[in-house]
Amino acid sequence: MNAAARAAPVVVAVDGTQRSTGAIKYAIHEARRRGTDLQVVHVAPRALPVGGSMPSMGIPTDALVEVAGRILDEVVDQTRSLAPDLAVDGVLREGRRVVEIPAAGARGSLVVLGRETRHGTERVLGGSTTAGVAARASVPVAVVDEDWEPTARDRVLVGLEPAAGEVLSYAFPLAAARHALLQVMHVWRVPGAYAAVDEERALAGEWVVDATRLLESTVADWRDSFPDVEVEISVVPGRAAQALVDAAVRADVLLLARHRRDVEHLGRLGPTIRAVLGHRGTPVEVVPMTGVPQHAPLVLERFGEVLKS
């Protein structure tokens, strides 16, 4: 592939702690698989939050940027030593991570982050960088545990609402490039006060049959365009986040669609995505929806590989 046609880079955001270790490995893995470059991003804060009655320490911005530069240089050197076959660049930005990381990743194909490890008061005071970036980014965001290692389960899991079929435009090419089975899962749960209504019919499988038929029609065109991708349809009762996390144990990656934002809710994630991001385990990729219907293509090149011609 020539330079002009080279895919957009994979972008990995690092914070200088062990939390970024798995994210760096995942980003290297994805850059190699996609045949693209890798960008390492670190954001220098304008203040250091400490909480309590003193919300931040009065350290000069220049000093913070200097430290941030050293952190970035160290991580870039580490990444180059792990992946001498890749072109690795460092990008230093300044400000709020939840704003600057999506901005840095806008021209990439994927943004990779370490999974949030702060809890309780510390997380309330500092906010969740992981959720904030996933809510704002214009490209898919992968959230990875710090101890992540490559797996070969040959399965991509996508949580699907029939109305969010746009996510299949990302899921099918990804499964094809990975030569993996694509498991399409829908989780349903009747609200508590109505749980007993028609419960016998639901558990007997009639509702599941209807829902499965709807999902089958949703994936039909994509199946035709990707005949080499084996598809498994799953319709299960329960709490969506827990059901997806449990099923993801058998997958290499879990894909979740982030619905199109409006002016009033620019930083909003749904409760299912927030809950899933709080669980350790399989990498999760949050895929932003545009609201524009996507149709299965006749010719497609994605993730550095011609998938159908």
Sequence and secondary structure as in RCSB ss.txt:
>XXXX:A:sequence
MNAAARAAPVVVAVDGTQRSTGAIKYAIHEARRRGTDLQVVHVAPRALPVGGSMPSMGIPTDALVEVAGRILDEV
VDQTRSLAPDLAVDGVLREGRRVVEIPAAGARGSLVVLGRETRHGTERVLGGSTTAGVAARASVPVAVVDEDWEP
TARDRVLVGLEPAAGEVLSYAFPLAAARHALLQVMHVWRVPGAYAAVDEERALAGEWVVDATRLLESTVADWRDS
FPDVEVEISVVPGRAAQALVDAAVRADVLLLARHRRDVEHLGRLGPTIRAVLGHRGTPVEVVPMTGVPQHAPLVL
ERFGEVLKS
>XXXX:A:secstr
  GGG    EEEE  SSGGGHHHHHHHHHHHHHHT  EEEEEEE SSEE  TT  EE   HHHHHHHHHHHHHHH
HHHHHHH TTS EEEEEEES HHHHHHHHHTTSSEEEEE     HHHHHHH  HHHHHHHH SS EEEE TT   
    EEEEE  GGGGGGHHHHHHHHHHHT EEEEEEEE   GGGTTTTHHHHHTTHHHHHHHHHHHHHHHHHHHH
 TTS EEEEEEES HHHHHHHHHTTSSEEEEEE    GGGTT   HHHHHHHTS SS EEEEE  SS     SSE
EETTEEEE 
